[in-house]
Amino acid sequence: MKNRRICKLAAALMMMTMVVSMFIFPGLPVRSATSGLTKLKADKVYTNLDITSDGKKDRFRIQRTKEKEKGHYRRFEISVNGKKAYTYTCVYQNVYTHLNPTLISLDNGKKFLFISCRNGDTHRSLTTEVLQYKDGKFEQVIDFDEYCKRHCHTWKAWPKSVRGNKVNFGVSMESSETKGYYTGDIGMQFAYKDGTLKQNSSAAYVDQDTAKFIIGINIWTYLKPDKKQNCYKLLAGDIVLADECRITPKKLLLRVRRGNIKAWMQVRDGVMDRTLYTKDLEK
């Protein structure tokens, strides 16, 4: 009986302490240690998520501007706590049909917003980027278009997972002449450093389920990624298997294997004719 009274008294004291602390420190943010990905929807008002990295719940919305043709848009605007924080408008006469936003949460409480804006009619990516909220505005910190546009005709990227303060992304690129995703599923990793997300290394993995290709044109391979020494020449129609990748905004190289010989190949539009087997990369 005595022990039961002591437990009740301790519980009451703890409750009183919590209530008092709420009145004394009402403005203290509560940071969540949970990291991960949260898929968002356009045109929906969110009030239960922290998107500004201050540990407090924000009111934000990604609002699309409709065109005359149903399901087509040229512009979207992001508002945070009643203020405009970011605007994107398609250039020229382009329109988009798909807008896929994802909130990225790191272990350190920092938040980033992934945006993928595509035209489903032409399969073209109009913008694929990661945004960070700073001083009342969203700033672009990763531009996947810069990684892809020099090497292919169409591309797509998506966040795959979060591990602590590191984010893993998937990237695929398609030639204008290909019948499948010719680079396969390339995995890239970015880590939180110096206040933002930065690419960990140019080295990236290639998913073996999407890495077997038929070469579309004659092309030389190299012994190393620096391309200083030729290795052997691939001919149109050759079958190769890619097992490693080097990717930066300026270059994309795949390490391919023909038989037992491995070499590095510079990727550009038209190099790959098609992949021998692909999987559905819609995320």
N, C-alpha and C positions, 0 to 999 in steps of 0.2 A: 504493500500500500504506500509506504514511504517513497519507494523508488518511482512509483507511478506519479506521485505528486511532484517529485523533482523533475521528471520528464516534462510534465505539463507546464511547470514554471519556466523551464529552459526554453520550451517552444514559444511561450508567450513573450519572453524577453527577446528572442530572435525576431519575432514578428514586429514588436515595438521598435527594435533597432532599424529594421528595413523601412518601416513607415517614416520614422524620423529622418533617415538618410534621404528619402525621396523629397522631403520638404527642404532639407538643408542644401542638397546638391541636385536641383531639378534639371539643370542644363547639361549634366555630364553625359557625353555620348556613350552608348553601349556597343562596343565593337564585337562583331561576330567572328569567331575563329573558323567558321565553316567556309571552305573554299569550294569552288565548283562553277558550273555553267547553268545559267537560267535562261531558257528560251523565252523571248518576248513576242508580243504581237503589235503590229502597227495599229494606230487609231484607238488604242486602249489607254485609259488613264490608270497609272500605277501610283499607289500611295503607301505601299508596304515594303518598298525596297530602298536600299541606300545605293545611289548611283554617283554620288559626289565624293565618296571616300571619307566622309566626316563621321561615320558611325550612326548617323541619324536617318530616319525615313524621309524620303523625298517624294514630291508629287511631280511626275514627269509623264510625257506622252510623245510618241513618234507619230506625227500627223502627215498623212499623204494628201497630195493635191490631185484630184481626179481630172482626167482628160475627157473629151467628148466620147471617145471609144471606150466601152465598158471594160473594166479590168486593166486599163492602161494609165500610167501616171508619169509625170515629168519632174515632180518635185516632192521633197519631204522636209519637214521641219521638226526639230526636237526642242521641246520646252521643258525647263526644270524650275519647279517652284514658281510658276507663273511668268517666267522670263524666257525669251528665245535664246537658246544656247548653241544651235547649229542649224544650218540650212544647206541642203544639197539640191541642185537643179541640173537635169540632164543637158548636155551640150548638144548643139545643132538641133536636129529633129528627133533625137533619140527619146524613147519612152521605156519605162520598165514595167514589168508585170509581177515580179516577185521581190519582196523586201523581207529579209530574214535577219532580225536583230537578236543578239544574245548578250546577256550580261555576264562578264567574266569577273569572278571574285577570287582574290588571292588570300593566302593565309594571313598576310600582314594587314588585311583590311582594305587594301587598295582595289579599286573597281575600274574596269575598262568595258567599253561597249563595242562589240563586233557588229559590223553592218555589211550585209551582202545584198547588192541591188543588181538584179539581172533582168534581161528581156527573154522571156520564155519562147517568144516567136522566133528569134534569131539565135538564141543560146549565147548571146553576148553578155559578158560581165561589164556593167557600167561603172560600178565602184565596189571594191572589196577592201575594207579598211577596219582598223581598230582605233577607237577614239578614247581620249582621256579628258576628264573634266578638270579644268584649271581656271581659276579666277573668273568664274561665271560663264565660261564658254567651253565647248568641246574642241579639242585639238587632235588632229590626226597624228598618231604615233607609229602606225604600221600601215603601209600601202602595198597590198599584195599585187595590185596592178603593175607596180614597178618591178616586181619579181617575175612577172609572167609575160607582159606584153611584148617583150623583145624576142621571145622564143616560140610563140605559138599564135594561133588564130583566136581561140576561145579558151577560157580557164575558169576555175572556181576554187574557192578555199572555204574552210570551215573549222571552227574550234572543235577539238576532239576531247581534250581532258585538261584538268588542272592538277598539278602535283606541287603542293606547297606554294611557292612563289614562281613557279614555272608553268607555262601554257604550251600545250602541244596542238599544232594545227595540221590539218591535212590539205594538200594542194594537188590538183590534177589539171593537166593542160591537154588541149586537143588541136591537132593540125587541121587546116582547112581541107586537106585531102584525106584525112584519116577516117576510118570507120569505127574507131574506138578511142578511149583516152590513152594517148600514146606514151605518156610519161608514167602511167600507173598512179598509184596513190603514194605521193611523196609526203613524208612526215618531217615537219619543221618544228623546232622548239625555240621559244622566246622566254627570257627570264627577267625578273624585275631587277633593274640596276640603275643607279643614279637617278632615281625618281620616276622611271618609266619602264616599258618593256623593250628589250633589245635582243636581237638574234644571238643565240648562244654560240653557234658555229655554222659555217657554211656546209658542214657535213650533214647529210640527211639520209634517212632510210627510204627504201622503196619496197612497197608491199609486194611480196612474191606472187600474190594471186592476180596481180595486174601488170606484171613486169616482163612478159614475153612478147616480143615484137617482130614484125617483118619490116626490114629496111626499105625505104621508098626510093632512095637515090644512092649513087656511089659516094662514099665519104671516107676520109681518113680517120683513123683512131690514133690515140696518143698513149705513151707509156705512163705518163703522170698527168694530173689535172692542170699542171702549168703549161701543157701543150707545147713544150720545147722540143720533144722528140717523137717522130711518128712511130707507130707500132705496126699496124697492118691496115689494109683497105677493105672496107665493107662494101659489098655490091648490092644493088637493088635486088630484093628477093631473099637476101640472107636472113636467117632467123637468129635472133640474139636474145639473151636473158640479162636484164639489168639487176644488179644487186646492191648498188650504192649510188649516191648522188652528191653533187656539190652545187649549191644554189645560192646566188646573191642577186641583187638587182641588175647586175651587169652580165652575169654568165649562168648557164645551166649546163652541167656536164653529168652524163650517166656513165657509170662503170659497167661495161657490157662484157658478156662472156660468149665466145664462139668456140665451141668445143671446150678445151681446158685452158684456153688463152684468154686472159682478162686485159682489157684496155679501156681508155677513157674516150668518150665520144661527145663532141659539142652538139647540143640540141638546138635546132632552129626549125622554123615552120617548114614542113614538107619532108623532113629527114625520115620520119617514121611513116610507113604506109598504113599499117594498122596493127592493133594488138590482136594476138591470136585468141585470147580469152579475156573478157572483162567482167567486172561485177557492177552492180548498180551503185553509183556513187552519189545518188541523191540523199542528202542528209536532212 
